Amino acid sequence: MIVCVCQRVSDRDIERHAHNGCASFDELQMDSGVASCCGRCTDCARSVFEAARSAAPKQHGIASLHIPIAVAA
């Protein structure tokens, strides 16, 4: 669904930003323009962003990489 009509930002756009490491709502606004024009979508956009951030896998740098290890028999 379209969350921000002014900037044509959907809930999927917001979720994609959150899952790709967008760290804050301010950063989301800078990247997508959501809630930066009339402001009527701010509450909905913030809610979608927070829900997506809490569902996103946590990024912990290189330690979170899955590297298969071969075990010699």
C-alpha positions in Angstrom: 0.0 0.0 0.0 1.1 3.6 -0.6 2.1 5.1 2.7 3.3 8.5 1.5 1.2 9.9 -1.4 3.4 13.0 -1.8 6.6 11.0 -2.4 4.9 7.8 -3.6 6.5 5.6 -1.0 4.9 2.2 -0.2 5.1 0.0 2.8 7.3 -2.3 0.8 9.7 0.5 0.1 9.9 1.3 3.8 10.4 -2.4 4.7 13.2 -2.7 2.0 15.0 0.2 3.5 14.7 -1.2 7.0 15.9 -4.7 6.0 18.8 -3.1 4.1 20.2 -1.5 7.2 18.5 1.9 7.4 19.3 2.8 11.0 16.8 5.5 11.9 13.5 7.1 10.8 15.5 10.3 10.0 17.7 8.3 7.7 14.6 6.8 6.0 13.3 10.3 5.4 16.5 11.4 3.8 16.8 8.2 1.6 13.1 7.9 0.5 11.5 11.3 1.1 8.7 9.7 3.2 7.0 12.0 5.6 9.0 15.0 4.3 6.3 17.0 2.5 2.8 17.4 4.1 3.5 15.1 7.1 0.2 13.3 7.2 1.9 9.9 6.7 4.4 10.3 9.5 2.7 8.1 12.1 1.9 5.4 9.6 5.4 5.5 8.1 7.1 5.4 11.5 4.9 2.5 12.5 5.8 0.5 9.4 9.4 1.3 9.8 9.6 0.3 13.4 7.8 -3.0 12.7 10.1 -3.7 9.8 13.2 -2.9 11.9 12.1 -5.2 14.7 11.6 -8.0 12.1 14.8 -7.4 10.2 17.8 -9.7 10.9 20.3 -7.9 13.2 23.5 -6.9 11.5 26.6 -7.6 13.5 29.3 -7.0 11.0 31.6 -9.7 9.8 30.9 -12.1 12.7 27.4 -12.6 11.3 28.6 -14.0 8.0 27.8 -17.6 7.4 31.0 -19.2 6.2 30.8 -23.0 5.6 33.8 -24.8 7.1 35.0 -28.0 5.6 35.8 -30.7 8.2 38.4 -33.3 7.3 37.4 -36.8 8.1 
